[in-house]
């Protein structure tokens, strides 16, 4: 998959100045496609000088490619930004992304996967300890379920594959950042399509906000 070009998907705050004021340097955030919109929304809300550069969310279906794609985009962005950071957890790269970060002097978001950034690693571990057959959804996956799950797994063409993929699962847990009635309806539909009961856990975006703030070295506003 190709990396996105230099040129932010979203910006926050103002980078212009007048008189003797200096332009605030901006940070390039290479974001997992599933985190790009929340990251841009958080940056805009707090007026942080971040430009979000997403990589395709479907890379999560081929995690062995993530580290290489991050490297290519990071090297390209380094020519235009004084600071580049990585908006990924490990995300199934088994340390390959950390190796790229160490090689290029980059920092990344904490955690094994993006679910940690919403619910916290300890809470995610408890979900799996209570029911090992837990299938997790985020708002992004709820909205994109038809494409990222059904189409990518071929369930829209071969529904009989449902048991092969989901026969060992026992429930769906939706980590709801914004539990609107519309998203709840889509989450219920997603769970029904794979034949599992739905549990809704409201998480908000507080943990992700704090993780991004730490990544870029700012203190988030309380409240």
C-alpha positions in Angstrom: 0.0 0.0 0.0 1.3 3.5 -0.8 1.9 6.0 1.9 0.0 9.3 2.0 1.7 12.3 0.5 3.2 15.1 2.5 0.3 17.4 3.2 -1.8 17.1 6.3 -5.1 15.4 6.4 -6.0 17.7 9.3 -4.4 20.6 11.0 -5.0 22.3 14.4 -4.4 25.8 15.6 -2.9 28.6 13.6 0.6 28.6 12.2 0.7 32.2 11.1 2.1 35.1 12.9 2.6 38.9 12.6 5.3 41.3 13.6 8.2 39.8 15.5 6.2 36.7 16.6 7.7 33.4 15.6 5.8 30.7 13.8 5.1 27.8 16.2 6.8 24.7 14.8 4.4 21.9 13.8 4.6 18.2 14.5 3.8 15.5 11.9 1.8 12.7 13.4 1.9 9.5 11.3 -1.4 8.0 12.3 -3.0 4.6 12.0 -6.0 5.2 9.7 -8.3 4.0 12.5 -6.9 6.7 14.8 -6.4 9.6 12.3 -9.8 11.2 12.6 -9.9 11.1 16.5 -6.3 12.4 16.6 -7.1 15.3 14.3 -10.3 16.1 16.3 -8.4 16.1 19.6 -5.6 18.2 18.1 -8.1 20.8 16.8 -10.0 20.9 20.1 -6.8 21.6 22.0 -5.3 23.8 19.3 -2.1 21.7 19.3 0.3 22.3 16.4 -0.1 18.9 14.8 -0.6 17.8 11.2 -2.1 14.3 10.9 -0.8 12.1 8.1 -2.8 8.9 8.0 -1.7 5.5 6.6 -4.4 3.2 5.3 -6.5 1.5 8.0 -6.6 -1.7 6.1 -2.9 -2.1 7.0 -4.2 -3.7 10.2 -5.1 -6.7 8.0 -1.5 -6.9 7.0 0.4 -5.8 10.1 3.7 -7.1 8.7 3.6 -4.1 6.4 3.0 -1.4 9.0 6.7 -0.8 10.1 7.8 -0.4 6.5 5.1 2.0 5.6 5.8 4.1 8.7 9.5 4.2 7.8 8.8 5.4 4.2 6.4 8.1 5.3 8.6 9.2 8.3 11.6 9.6 6.1 9.6 11.7 3.7 8.1 13.9 6.4 11.4 14.5 8.1 12.3 16.9 5.2 9.3 19.1 6.0 8.9 18.9 9.8 11.2 19.4 12.7 9.5 16.6 14.6 7.8 13.4 13.4 5.9 11.1 15.8 4.0 7.8 15.3 0.4 7.5 16.1 0.4 3.7 16.3 0.6 1.2 19.2 2.5 -2.0 18.3 -0.5 -3.1 16.4 0.6 -6.6 15.7 4.1 -5.7 14.4 5.7 -7.7 17.2 8.4 -5.1 17.8 9.1 -4.3 14.1 7.6 -0.8 14.6 9.7 -0.2 17.7 12.8 -1.1 15.6 11.9 1.5 13.0 11.3 4.1 15.7 14.6 3.3 17.4 16.4 3.5 14.0 14.8 6.9 13.1 14.7 8.4 16.6 10.8 8.5 16.7 8.4 8.1 19.5 5.1 6.1 19.2 1.9 5.8 21.2 2.0 3.3 24.0 0.3 -0.1 24.1 0.0 -3.3 22.2 -3.0 -2.1 20.1 -5.4 0.9 19.7 -7.9 -0.7 22.1 -5.4 0.1 25.0 -5.6 3.7 24.0 -9.3 3.8 24.6 -10.0 1.4 27.5 -6.6 1.0 29.1 -4.4 -2.1 28.9 -5.5 -3.4 32.3 -9.2 -3.2 31.4 -8.6 -4.9 28.0 -6.8 -7.7 29.8 -9.7 -8.2 32.1 -12.1 -8.4 29.2 -10.1 -11.3 27.7 -9.6 -12.9 31.1 -13.4 -12.8 31.8 -14.3 -14.1 28.3 -11.4 -15.1 26.1 -13.8 -15.1 23.1 -14.2 -11.3 23.2 -14.3 -9.4 19.9 -13.5 -5.7 20.2 -14.9 -2.9 18.2 -14.1 0.9 18.2 -16.2 3.6 16.7 -14.1 3.4 13.6 -14.8 -0.3 13.2 -18.5 0.2 13.9 -18.7 2.7 11.1 -16.5 0.7 8.7 -17.6 -2.8 9.6 -19.1 -3.6 6.2 -15.8 -2.8 4.5 -13.1 -3.6 7.0 -14.6 -6.8 8.3 -17.4 -8.2 6.0 -15.8 -7.4 2.7 -12.2 -8.0 3.7 -13.0 -11.4 5.2 -15.3 -12.3 2.3 -18.4 -12.7 4.5 -20.5 -10.6 2.1 -19.8 -13.2 -0.6 -19.4 -16.4 1.5 -21.5 -16.0 4.7 -20.8 -19.6 5.5 -17.3 -18.4 6.6 -18.8 -16.8 9.6 -18.3 -19.9 11.8 -14.7 -20.3 10.6 -13.8 -16.7 11.6 -16.1 -16.2 14.6 -17.1 -19.6 15.8 -14.9 -19.3 18.9 -16.0 -15.9 19.9 -18.7 -15.4 22.6 -19.4 -11.7 22.6 -18.7 -8.3 21.0 -17.5 -5.4 23.2 -17.9 -2.0 21.6 -15.4 0.5 23.1 -17.6 3.5 22.5 -15.9 6.8 22.2 -19.1 8.6 21.2 -22.1 6.3 22.0 -24.7 8.0 19.9 -27.9 6.3 19.0 -26.8 6.0 15.4 -23.5 4.3 16.3 -25.3 2.1 18.8 -27.6 0.9 16.0 -24.6 0.2 13.8 -22.8 -1.7 16.6 -25.9 -3.8 17.1 -26.1 -4.6 13.4 -22.4 -5.5 13.3 -22.8 -7.9 16.3 -25.9 -9.4 14.7 -24.1 -10.0 11.5 -21.6 -12.3 13.2 -24.2 -13.7 15.5 -22.9 -12.5 18.9 -24.3 -10.5 21.8 -23.2 -6.9 22.2 -21.8 -5.2 25.3 -21.3 -1.5 25.2 -18.4 0.0 27.3 -18.2 3.8 27.1 -14.6 4.9 27.1 -14.5 8.5 25.7 -11.2 9.8 24.3 -9.5 10.8 27.5 -6.8 8.2 27.4 -6.1 8.8 23.7 -5.9 12.6 24.4 -3.4 12.1 27.2 -1.3 9.7 25.1 -1.1 12.2 22.2 -0.2 15.0 24.6 2.6 12.9 26.1 3.8 12.0 22.6 4.2 15.7 21.6 5.2 17.0 25.0 2.2 19.1 26.0 0.0 19.2 29.0 -3.7 18.5 28.1 -6.4 20.8 29.5 -8.4 19.2 32.3 -12.1 18.8 31.6 
